Amino acid sequence: MDKPKKSVRRKTRGVTIDEVAALAGVSPMTVSRVINGQGKVRDTTRERVTRAVRELNYTPNLAASSLAAAQHTRIALIYTNPSGAYLRELLLGLLRVASRTPIQLVVDYWDDLDAEAERKAARAMGKRVDAVILPPPLCESRAAVTEFVRAGIPVVAIASGRFSDDISCVRIDDFRAGKEMTEHLIERGHTRIGFIKGRADLSASTRRFQGFQAALEDAGIAFDPALVHQGDYTYRSGLKAAEKLLGHRKPPSAIFASNDDMAAAAISVAHRRGLDVPRDLSVVGFDDTSAATTVWPELTTMHQPIASMADTAIDVLLRCIRRNDASTRVLTDQVVPHRLIARDSVAAPPKKK
């Protein structure tokens, strides 16, 4: 009686890139270039590689190739004179991404450079990195953006309006957020609201102020320019603006500051003047940084997901880099959700005596 034949099971070992290279008579590096569409390869060589891939039914390890590509990808974060709390949130987001994606993160500080110095610094940086993230205020530096675009370096501007068609943006809807925060104060009964602007050269500042004005108009509240003072997102500028607002002969019952640092400064000025927050004065901020919860009372603020915006920015840049050809890069204007965070710094206005 014949013995039953053992079933022959084909090994499931995947075909390697070395085997494809051997069959095509080229190096593994050449196979990689053909598969990823990188570098210059002769048509005859490309045809041999393609034929070998098809004959061996080779499937590239996309995870490994992405990993290898990321290991050689240098992404720069360039900042200057930011809010410390804002920068902290941004760096946390970037470090979180870098911990799971083997990119090389380059952090550079530009110390109040003029336009020509920014152009020079951008040219130098463009030779060292593959992509750039620009947070405020550099997100709207035409000098820097022009140089990076000219060098073919992908750029993502964080928290900027789309002021340039040559770069991608990750932002919130600042107009809508500013309007919603003002509406929150109006709903609590406030009709005399002070506003501390952010930097005058940033579109986000303008849009927040426009949202503030729109909410007043919708509620039928007359706009009073005497209740608006300029800040620059620093704590010190918030102190100066709050002193002017609370020194007014008819001070506001609430102050809307364009970021948490300036809102924290407004609370400090209120305390120094013997005012209770929120019984005598309501104060709100913007961004929901650590500054919002390190003051007393804790700030009602608008949550801007700064850390996740950094995550999104890296994702946009990696997708852009993988396209290789600058002429086919798809630019993104990504608007992420914001959220009002109600804490203890808002109450109804004090009753008139």
Kinemage of the C-alpha trace (Angstrom):
@kinemage 1
@onewidth
@group {chain A} dominant
@subgroup {mainchain}
@vectorlist {calphas} color= white
{ca met a 1} P 0.000 0.000 0.000
{ca asp a 2} L 1.401 3.316 -1.035
{ca lys a 3} L 2.117 5.787 1.704
{ca pro a 4} L 0.006 8.927 1.471
{ca lys a 5} L 1.925 11.827 0.079
{ca lys a 6} L 2.668 14.612 2.450
{ca ser a 7} L 1.074 17.857 1.412
{ca val a 8} L 3.680 20.278 0.312
{ca arg a 9} L 3.152 23.669 1.943
{ca arg a 10} L 4.864 26.607 0.330
{ca lys a 11} L 6.897 28.656 2.726
{ca thr a 12} L 5.310 31.974 3.460
{ca arg a 13} L 8.604 33.823 3.657
{ca gly a 14} L 8.239 37.080 1.763
{ca val a 15} L 10.425 37.929 -1.193
{ca thr a 16} L 13.195 40.315 -0.215
{ca ile a 17} L 14.443 43.376 -2.025
{ca asp a 18} L 17.812 41.621 -2.417
{ca glu a 19} L 16.161 38.844 -4.442
{ca val a 20} L 14.485 41.394 -6.698
{ca ala a 21} L 17.835 43.149 -7.148
{ca ala a 22} L 19.591 39.852 -8.005
{ca leu a 23} L 16.982 38.926 -10.634
{ca ala a 24} L 17.077 42.385 -12.195
{ca gly a 25} L 20.871 42.562 -12.045
{ca val a 26} L 20.919 45.828 -10.106
{ca ser a 27} L 21.659 46.965 -6.559
{ca pro a 28} L 19.002 46.944 -3.803
{ca met a 29} L 19.309 50.755 -3.708
{ca thr a 30} L 18.268 50.941 -7.358
{ca val a 31} L 15.251 48.743 -6.658
{ca ser a 32} L 14.301 51.065 -3.802
{ca arg a 33} L 14.593 54.113 -6.069
{ca val a 34} L 12.364 52.549 -8.711
{ca ile a 35} L 9.708 51.496 -6.172
{ca asn a 36} L 9.661 54.872 -4.393
{ca gly a 37} L 10.013 56.961 -7.542
{ca gln a 38} L 13.157 58.627 -6.238
{ca gly a 39} L 16.288 59.633 -8.097
{ca lys a 40} L 17.173 59.193 -11.770
{ca val a 41} L 17.023 55.658 -13.163
{ca arg a 42} L 17.419 54.648 -16.819
{ca asp a 43} L 14.258 53.471 -18.539
{ca thr a 44} L 15.799 50.090 -19.410
{ca thr a 45} L 16.834 49.582 -15.786
{ca arg a 46} L 13.393 50.604 -14.537
{ca glu a 47} L 11.799 48.068 -16.898
{ca arg a 48} L 14.067 45.258 -15.617
{ca val a 49} L 13.252 46.089 -12.005
{ca thr a 50} L 9.529 46.326 -12.714
{ca arg a 51} L 9.622 42.970 -14.501
{ca ala a 52} L 11.469 41.357 -11.587
{ca val a 53} L 8.995 42.811 -9.069
{ca arg a 54} L 6.094 41.409 -11.096
{ca glu a 55} L 7.723 38.016 -11.657
{ca leu a 56} L 8.556 37.527 -7.966
{ca asn a 57} L 5.281 39.081 -6.791
{ca tyr a 58} L 7.304 41.360 -4.525
{ca thr a 59} L 5.412 43.547 -2.050
{ca pro a 60} L 7.496 46.304 -0.470
{ca asn a 61} L 7.464 46.671 3.279
{ca leu a 62} L 5.812 50.079 3.363
{ca ala a 63} L 6.162 50.449 7.106
{ca ala a 64} L 9.889 49.821 6.916
{ca ser a 65} L 10.375 52.139 3.970
{ca ser a 66} L 8.423 54.909 5.709
{ca leu a 67} L 10.518 54.368 8.806
{ca ala a 68} L 13.718 54.587 6.821
{ca ala a 69} L 12.548 57.724 5.073
{ca ala a 70} L 11.555 59.377 8.338
{ca gln a 71} L 14.966 58.635 9.856
{ca his a 72} L 16.500 60.936 7.267
{ca thr a 73} L 13.831 63.634 7.523
{ca arg a 74} L 14.828 66.795 9.346
{ca ile a 75} L 11.968 69.108 10.324
{ca ala a 76} L 12.709 72.495 11.838
{ca leu a 77} L 10.645 74.440 14.348
{ca ile a 78} L 11.692 78.083 14.211
{ca tyr a 79} L 10.413 80.460 16.868
{ca thr a 80} L 10.972 83.958 18.175
{ca asn a 81} L 9.633 85.806 21.238
{ca pro a 82} L 6.650 83.531 21.810
{ca ser a 83} L 4.436 83.171 24.834
{ca gly a 84} L 6.314 80.730 27.060
{ca ala a 85} L 3.133 78.779 27.777
{ca tyr a 86} L 2.271 78.622 24.071
{ca leu a 87} L 5.748 77.409 23.111
{ca arg a 88} L 5.623 74.766 25.846
{ca glu a 89} L 2.393 73.321 24.435
{ca leu a 90} L 3.814 73.375 20.916
{ca leu a 91} L 7.012 71.607 21.915
{ca leu a 92} L 5.071 68.966 23.842
{ca gly a 93} L 3.106 68.200 20.693
{ca leu a 94} L 6.206 67.999 18.527
{ca leu a 95} L 8.113 65.840 21.005
{ca arg a 96} L 5.145 63.502 21.271
{ca val a 97} L 5.197 63.003 17.495
{ca ala a 98} L 8.988 62.688 17.390
{ca ser a 99} L 8.852 59.957 20.046
{ca arg a 100} L 6.798 57.712 17.764
{ca thr a 101} L 8.092 58.863 14.371
{ca pro a 102} L 11.867 58.760 13.901
{ca ile a 103} L 12.120 62.226 12.392
{ca gln a 104} L 14.942 64.511 13.363
{ca leu a 105} L 13.530 67.612 15.034
{ca val a 106} L 15.602 70.795 14.723
{ca val a 107} L 14.654 73.705 17.009
{ca asp a 108} L 16.013 77.156 16.186
{ca tyr a 109} L 15.478 80.560 17.818
{ca trp a 110} L 15.556 83.715 15.730
{ca asp a 111} L 16.160 86.621 18.071
{ca asp a 112} L 14.118 89.581 16.718
{ca leu a 113} L 15.652 89.481 13.248
{ca asp a 114} L 14.792 92.104 10.661
{ca ala a 115} L 13.511 91.039 7.233
{ca glu a 116} L 16.954 90.797 5.614
{ca ala a 117} L 18.344 88.787 8.535
{ca glu a 118} L 15.317 86.460 8.341
{ca arg a 119} L 15.959 85.889 4.630
{ca lys a 120} L 19.598 85.056 5.344
{ca ala a 121} L 18.675 82.712 8.208
{ca ala a 122} L 16.043 80.998 6.062
{ca arg a 123} L 18.525 80.414 3.245
{ca ala a 124} L 20.946 78.808 5.704
{ca met a 125} L 18.229 76.711 7.344
{ca gly a 126} L 16.920 75.568 3.956
{ca lys a 127} L 20.228 73.790 3.335
{ca arg a 128} L 19.962 71.803 6.591
{ca val a 129} L 16.346 70.623 6.753
{ca asp a 130} L 13.611 69.032 4.652
{ca ala a 131} L 10.637 70.978 6.033
{ca val a 132} L 9.783 73.828 8.392
{ca ile a 133} L 7.110 74.623 10.986
{ca leu a 134} L 6.514 78.302 11.687
{ca pro a 135} L 4.477 79.237 14.801
{ca pro a 136} L 3.419 82.823 15.583
{ca pro a 137} L 4.761 85.370 14.869
{ca leu a 138} L 7.052 83.860 12.209
{ca cys a 139} L 4.063 82.088 10.665
{ca glu a 140} L 3.405 85.325 8.769
{ca ser a 141} L 6.946 86.378 7.953
{ca arg a 142} L 6.895 86.984 4.202
{ca ala a 143} L 10.696 87.231 4.141
{ca ala a 144} L 11.209 83.769 5.652
{ca val a 145} L 8.363 82.087 3.758
{ca thr a 146} L 9.567 83.456 0.403
{ca glu a 147} L 13.063 82.047 0.948
{ca phe a 148} L 11.839 78.611 2.012
{ca val a 149} L 9.423 78.363 -0.929
{ca arg a 150} L 12.157 79.451 -3.319
{ca ala a 151} L 14.357 76.643 -1.968
{ca gly a 152} L 11.546 74.083 -2.381
{ca ile a 153} L 11.211 73.562 1.381
{ca pro a 154} L 7.655 72.645 2.487
{ca val a 155} L 6.312 74.995 5.167
{ca val a 156} L 3.421 74.691 7.606
{ca ala a 157} L 2.278 77.841 9.372
{ca ile a 158} L 0.601 77.214 12.717
{ca ala a 159} L -2.190 79.523 13.935
{ca ser a 160} L -2.106 81.748 10.894
{ca gly a 161} L -4.669 82.857 8.390
{ca arg a 162} L -3.870 81.707 4.876
{ca phe a 163} L -1.878 84.778 3.949
{ca ser a 164} L 0.179 82.896 1.337
{ca asp a 165} L -0.880 80.406 -1.335
{ca asp a 166} L 2.577 78.798 -1.214
{ca ile a 167} L 2.404 77.185 2.231
{ca ser a 168} L 0.115 74.957 4.268
{ca cys a 169} L -1.681 76.144 7.397
{ca val a 170} L -3.001 74.452 10.538
{ca arg a 171} L -5.286 76.766 12.500
{ca ile a 172} L -8.573 77.304 14.253
{ca asp a 173} L -11.371 79.607 13.104
{ca asp a 174} L -10.245 82.641 15.119
{ca phe a 175} L -13.186 84.784 14.033
{ca arg a 176} L -15.719 82.235 15.208
{ca ala a 177} L -13.817 81.558 18.428
{ca gly a 178} L -13.590 85.272 19.264
{ca lys a 179} L -17.302 85.673 18.578
{ca glu a 180} L -18.248 82.687 20.740
{ca met a 181} L -16.197 83.927 23.689
{ca thr a 182} L -17.787 87.386 23.483
{ca glu a 183} L -21.242 85.800 23.247
{ca his a 184} L -20.435 83.840 26.415
{ca leu a 185} L -19.825 87.105 28.290
{ca ile a 186} L -22.934 88.727 26.825
{ca glu a 187} L -25.042 85.739 27.875
{ca arg a 188} L -23.848 86.292 31.453
{ca gly a 189} L -25.152 89.851 31.288
{ca his a 190} L -22.065 91.850 30.300
{ca thr a 191} L -22.568 94.776 27.945
{ca arg a 192} L -19.439 96.795 28.721
{ca ile a 193} L -16.597 94.520 27.692
{ca gly a 194} L -12.951 95.523 27.415
{ca phe a 195} L -10.780 93.897 24.771
{ca ile a 196} L -6.978 93.453 24.756
{ca lys a 197} L -5.714 92.845 21.229
{ca gly a 198} L -2.895 90.516 20.254
{ca arg a 199} L -0.006 91.420 17.944
{ca ala a 200} L -1.107 93.827 15.260
{ca asp a 201} L 0.894 92.039 12.541
{ca leu a 202} L -0.865 88.670 12.927
{ca ser a 203} L -4.064 87.742 11.118
{ca ala a 204} L -5.224 85.600 14.070
{ca ser a 205} L -5.265 88.727 16.257
{ca thr a 206} L -7.324 90.594 13.693
{ca arg a 207} L -9.804 87.764 13.282
{ca arg a 208} L -10.367 87.421 17.057
{ca phe a 209} L -11.046 91.145 17.305
{ca gln a 210} L -13.421 90.984 14.337
{ca gly a 211} L -15.287 88.151 16.061
{ca phe a 212} L -15.555 90.301 19.196
{ca gln a 213} L -17.005 93.187 17.196
{ca ala a 214} L -19.451 90.914 15.354
{ca ala a 215} L -20.826 89.521 18.624
{ca leu a 216} L -21.408 93.028 19.973
{ca glu a 217} L -23.173 94.046 16.775
{ca asp a 218} L -25.393 90.950 16.778
{ca ala a 219} L -26.391 91.708 20.378
{ca gly a 220} L -27.123 95.354 19.605
{ca ile a 221} L -24.304 96.594 21.869
{ca ala a 222} L -22.578 99.768 20.709
{ca phe a 223} L -18.854 99.341 20.070
{ca asp a 224} L -16.743 101.628 22.281
{ca pro a 225} L -13.166 102.063 20.966
{ca ala a 226} L -12.124 103.394 24.396
{ca leu a 227} L -12.528 99.842 25.724
{ca val a 228} L -9.992 98.384 23.266
{ca his a 229} L -6.244 98.453 23.943
{ca gln a 230} L -3.320 96.970 22.078
{ca gly a 231} L -1.241 94.111 23.486
{ca asp a 232} L 1.387 91.856 21.930
{ca tyr a 233} L 0.608 88.509 23.629
{ca thr a 234} L 3.131 89.142 26.435
{ca tyr a 235} L 2.267 89.338 30.130
{ca arg a 236} L 3.788 92.814 30.377
{ca ser a 237} L 1.622 94.162 27.541
{ca gly a 238} L -1.404 92.695 29.317
{ca leu a 239} L -0.498 94.615 32.470
{ca lys a 240} L -0.319 97.908 30.585
{ca ala a 241} L -3.568 97.340 28.698
{ca ala a 242} L -5.467 96.210 31.820
{ca glu a 243} L -4.250 99.266 33.776
{ca lys a 244} L -5.690 101.517 31.055
{ca leu a 245} L -8.981 99.627 30.939
{ca leu a 246} L -9.491 99.571 34.708
{ca gly a 247} L -8.327 103.163 35.036
{ca his a 248} L -11.104 104.313 32.743
{ca arg a 249} L -13.685 106.625 34.361
{ca lys a 250} L -16.279 104.001 33.464
{ca pro a 251} L -14.350 100.677 33.495
{ca pro a 252} L -15.645 97.512 31.872
{ca ser a 253} L -17.380 94.751 33.827
{ca ala a 254} L -15.463 92.137 31.819
{ca ile a 255} L -12.141 91.918 29.956
{ca phe a 256} L -11.522 89.627 26.989
{ca ala a 257} L -7.762 89.235 26.486
{ca ser a 258} L -6.507 87.699 23.232
{ca asn a 259} L -4.357 85.130 25.017
{ca asp a 260} L -4.003 83.574 28.466
{ca asp a 261} L -0.807 85.440 29.391
{ca met a 262} L -2.497 88.808 28.939
{ca ala a 263} L -5.634 87.567 30.717
{ca ala a 264} L -3.504 86.451 33.683
{ca ala a 265} L -1.976 89.940 33.729
{ca ala a 266} L -5.473 91.481 33.789
{ca ile a 267} L -6.360 89.384 36.851
{ca ser a 268} L -3.159 90.552 38.539
{ca val a 269} L -4.056 94.219 37.902
{ca ala a 270} L -7.588 93.619 39.202
{ca his a 271} L -6.241 92.112 42.431
{ca arg a 272} L -3.816 95.000 42.849
{ca arg a 273} L -6.739 97.407 42.581
{ca gly a 274} L -8.695 95.500 45.216
{ca leu a 275} L -11.173 94.016 42.730
{ca asp a 276} L -12.489 90.507 43.177
{ca val a 277} L -12.494 88.264 40.101
{ca pro a 278} L -15.151 87.359 39.083
{ca arg a 279} L -17.462 89.194 41.515
{ca asp a 280} L -16.280 92.683 40.493
{ca leu a 281} L -14.661 91.883 37.148
{ca ser a 282} L -14.891 88.910 34.786
{ca val a 283} L -11.783 88.002 32.790
{ca val a 284} L -11.416 85.543 29.889
{ca gly a 285} L -8.409 84.457 27.879
{ca phe a 286} L -7.573 82.466 24.788
{ca asp a 287} L -5.486 79.333 23.972
{ca asp a 288} L -6.026 77.247 27.148
{ca thr a 289} L -2.319 77.051 27.941
{ca ser a 290} L -0.880 76.215 31.360
{ca ala a 291} L -1.196 79.922 32.264
{ca ala a 292} L -4.975 79.463 32.394
{ca thr a 293} L -4.786 77.132 35.388
{ca thr a 294} L -1.853 78.648 37.277
{ca val a 295} L -3.728 81.840 38.166
{ca trp a 296} L -6.487 82.358 40.709
{ca pro a 297} L -9.256 82.111 39.849
{ca glu a 298} L -8.627 79.731 36.973
{ca leu a 299} L -9.378 81.283 33.601
{ca thr a 300} L -12.343 80.755 31.360
{ca thr a 301} L -10.614 80.486 27.990
{ca met a 302} L -10.890 79.241 24.426
{ca his a 303} L -9.116 75.931 23.949
{ca gln a 304} L -6.837 75.955 20.932
{ca pro a 305} L -5.415 72.414 20.542
{ca ile a 306} L -1.829 73.604 20.174
{ca ala a 307} L -0.167 70.228 20.822
{ca ser a 308} L -2.388 68.368 18.352
{ca met a 309} L -1.890 71.177 15.815
{ca ala a 310} L 1.840 70.395 15.955
{ca asp a 311} L 1.005 66.726 15.374
{ca thr a 312} L -1.114 67.660 12.359
{ca ala a 313} L 1.620 69.932 11.009
{ca ile a 314} L 4.167 67.093 11.002
{ca asp a 315} L 1.682 64.782 9.290
{ca val a 316} L 1.069 67.396 6.576
{ca leu a 317} L 4.820 67.872 6.066
{ca leu a 318} L 5.615 64.149 5.865
{ca arg a 319} L 2.889 63.637 3.250
{ca cys a 320} L 4.253 66.608 1.349
{ca ile a 321} L 7.844 65.342 1.496
{ca arg a 322} L 6.816 61.893 0.240
{ca arg a 323} L 5.486 63.506 -2.936
{ca asn a 324} L 9.049 64.672 -3.699
{ca asp a 325} L 8.128 66.876 -6.635
{ca ala a 326} L 7.460 70.421 -5.405
{ca ser a 327} L 5.234 71.111 -8.414
{ca thr a 328} L 2.752 68.424 -7.328
{ca arg a 329} L 2.621 69.249 -3.628
{ca val a 330} L -0.893 69.645 -2.298
{ca leu a 331} L -1.161 72.599 0.065
{ca thr a 332} L -3.494 72.279 3.019
{ca asp a 333} L -5.511 74.831 4.945
{ca gln a 334} L -6.537 72.671 7.879
{ca val a 335} L -9.004 74.184 10.343
{ca val a 336} L -9.129 72.240 13.627
{ca pro a 337} L -11.913 72.481 16.240
{ca his a 338} L -11.760 74.935 19.146
{ca arg a 339} L -13.688 74.668 22.408
{ca leu a 340} L -14.760 77.130 25.085
{ca ile a 341} L -13.541 76.069 28.533
{ca ala a 342} L -15.642 77.608 31.307
{ca arg a 343} L -13.814 77.944 34.636
{ca asp a 344} L -14.093 80.340 37.578
{ca ser a 345} L -13.186 83.750 36.175
{ca val a 346} L -16.621 84.721 34.828
{ca ala a 347} L -19.777 85.752 36.693
{ca ala a 348} L -22.675 88.100 36.093
{ca pro a 349} L -21.688 91.784 36.269
{ca pro a 350} L -22.013 93.455 39.696
{ca lys a 351} L -25.372 95.043 40.339
{ca lys a 352} L -25.419 98.821 40.117
{ca lys a 353} L -25.805 100.495 43.479
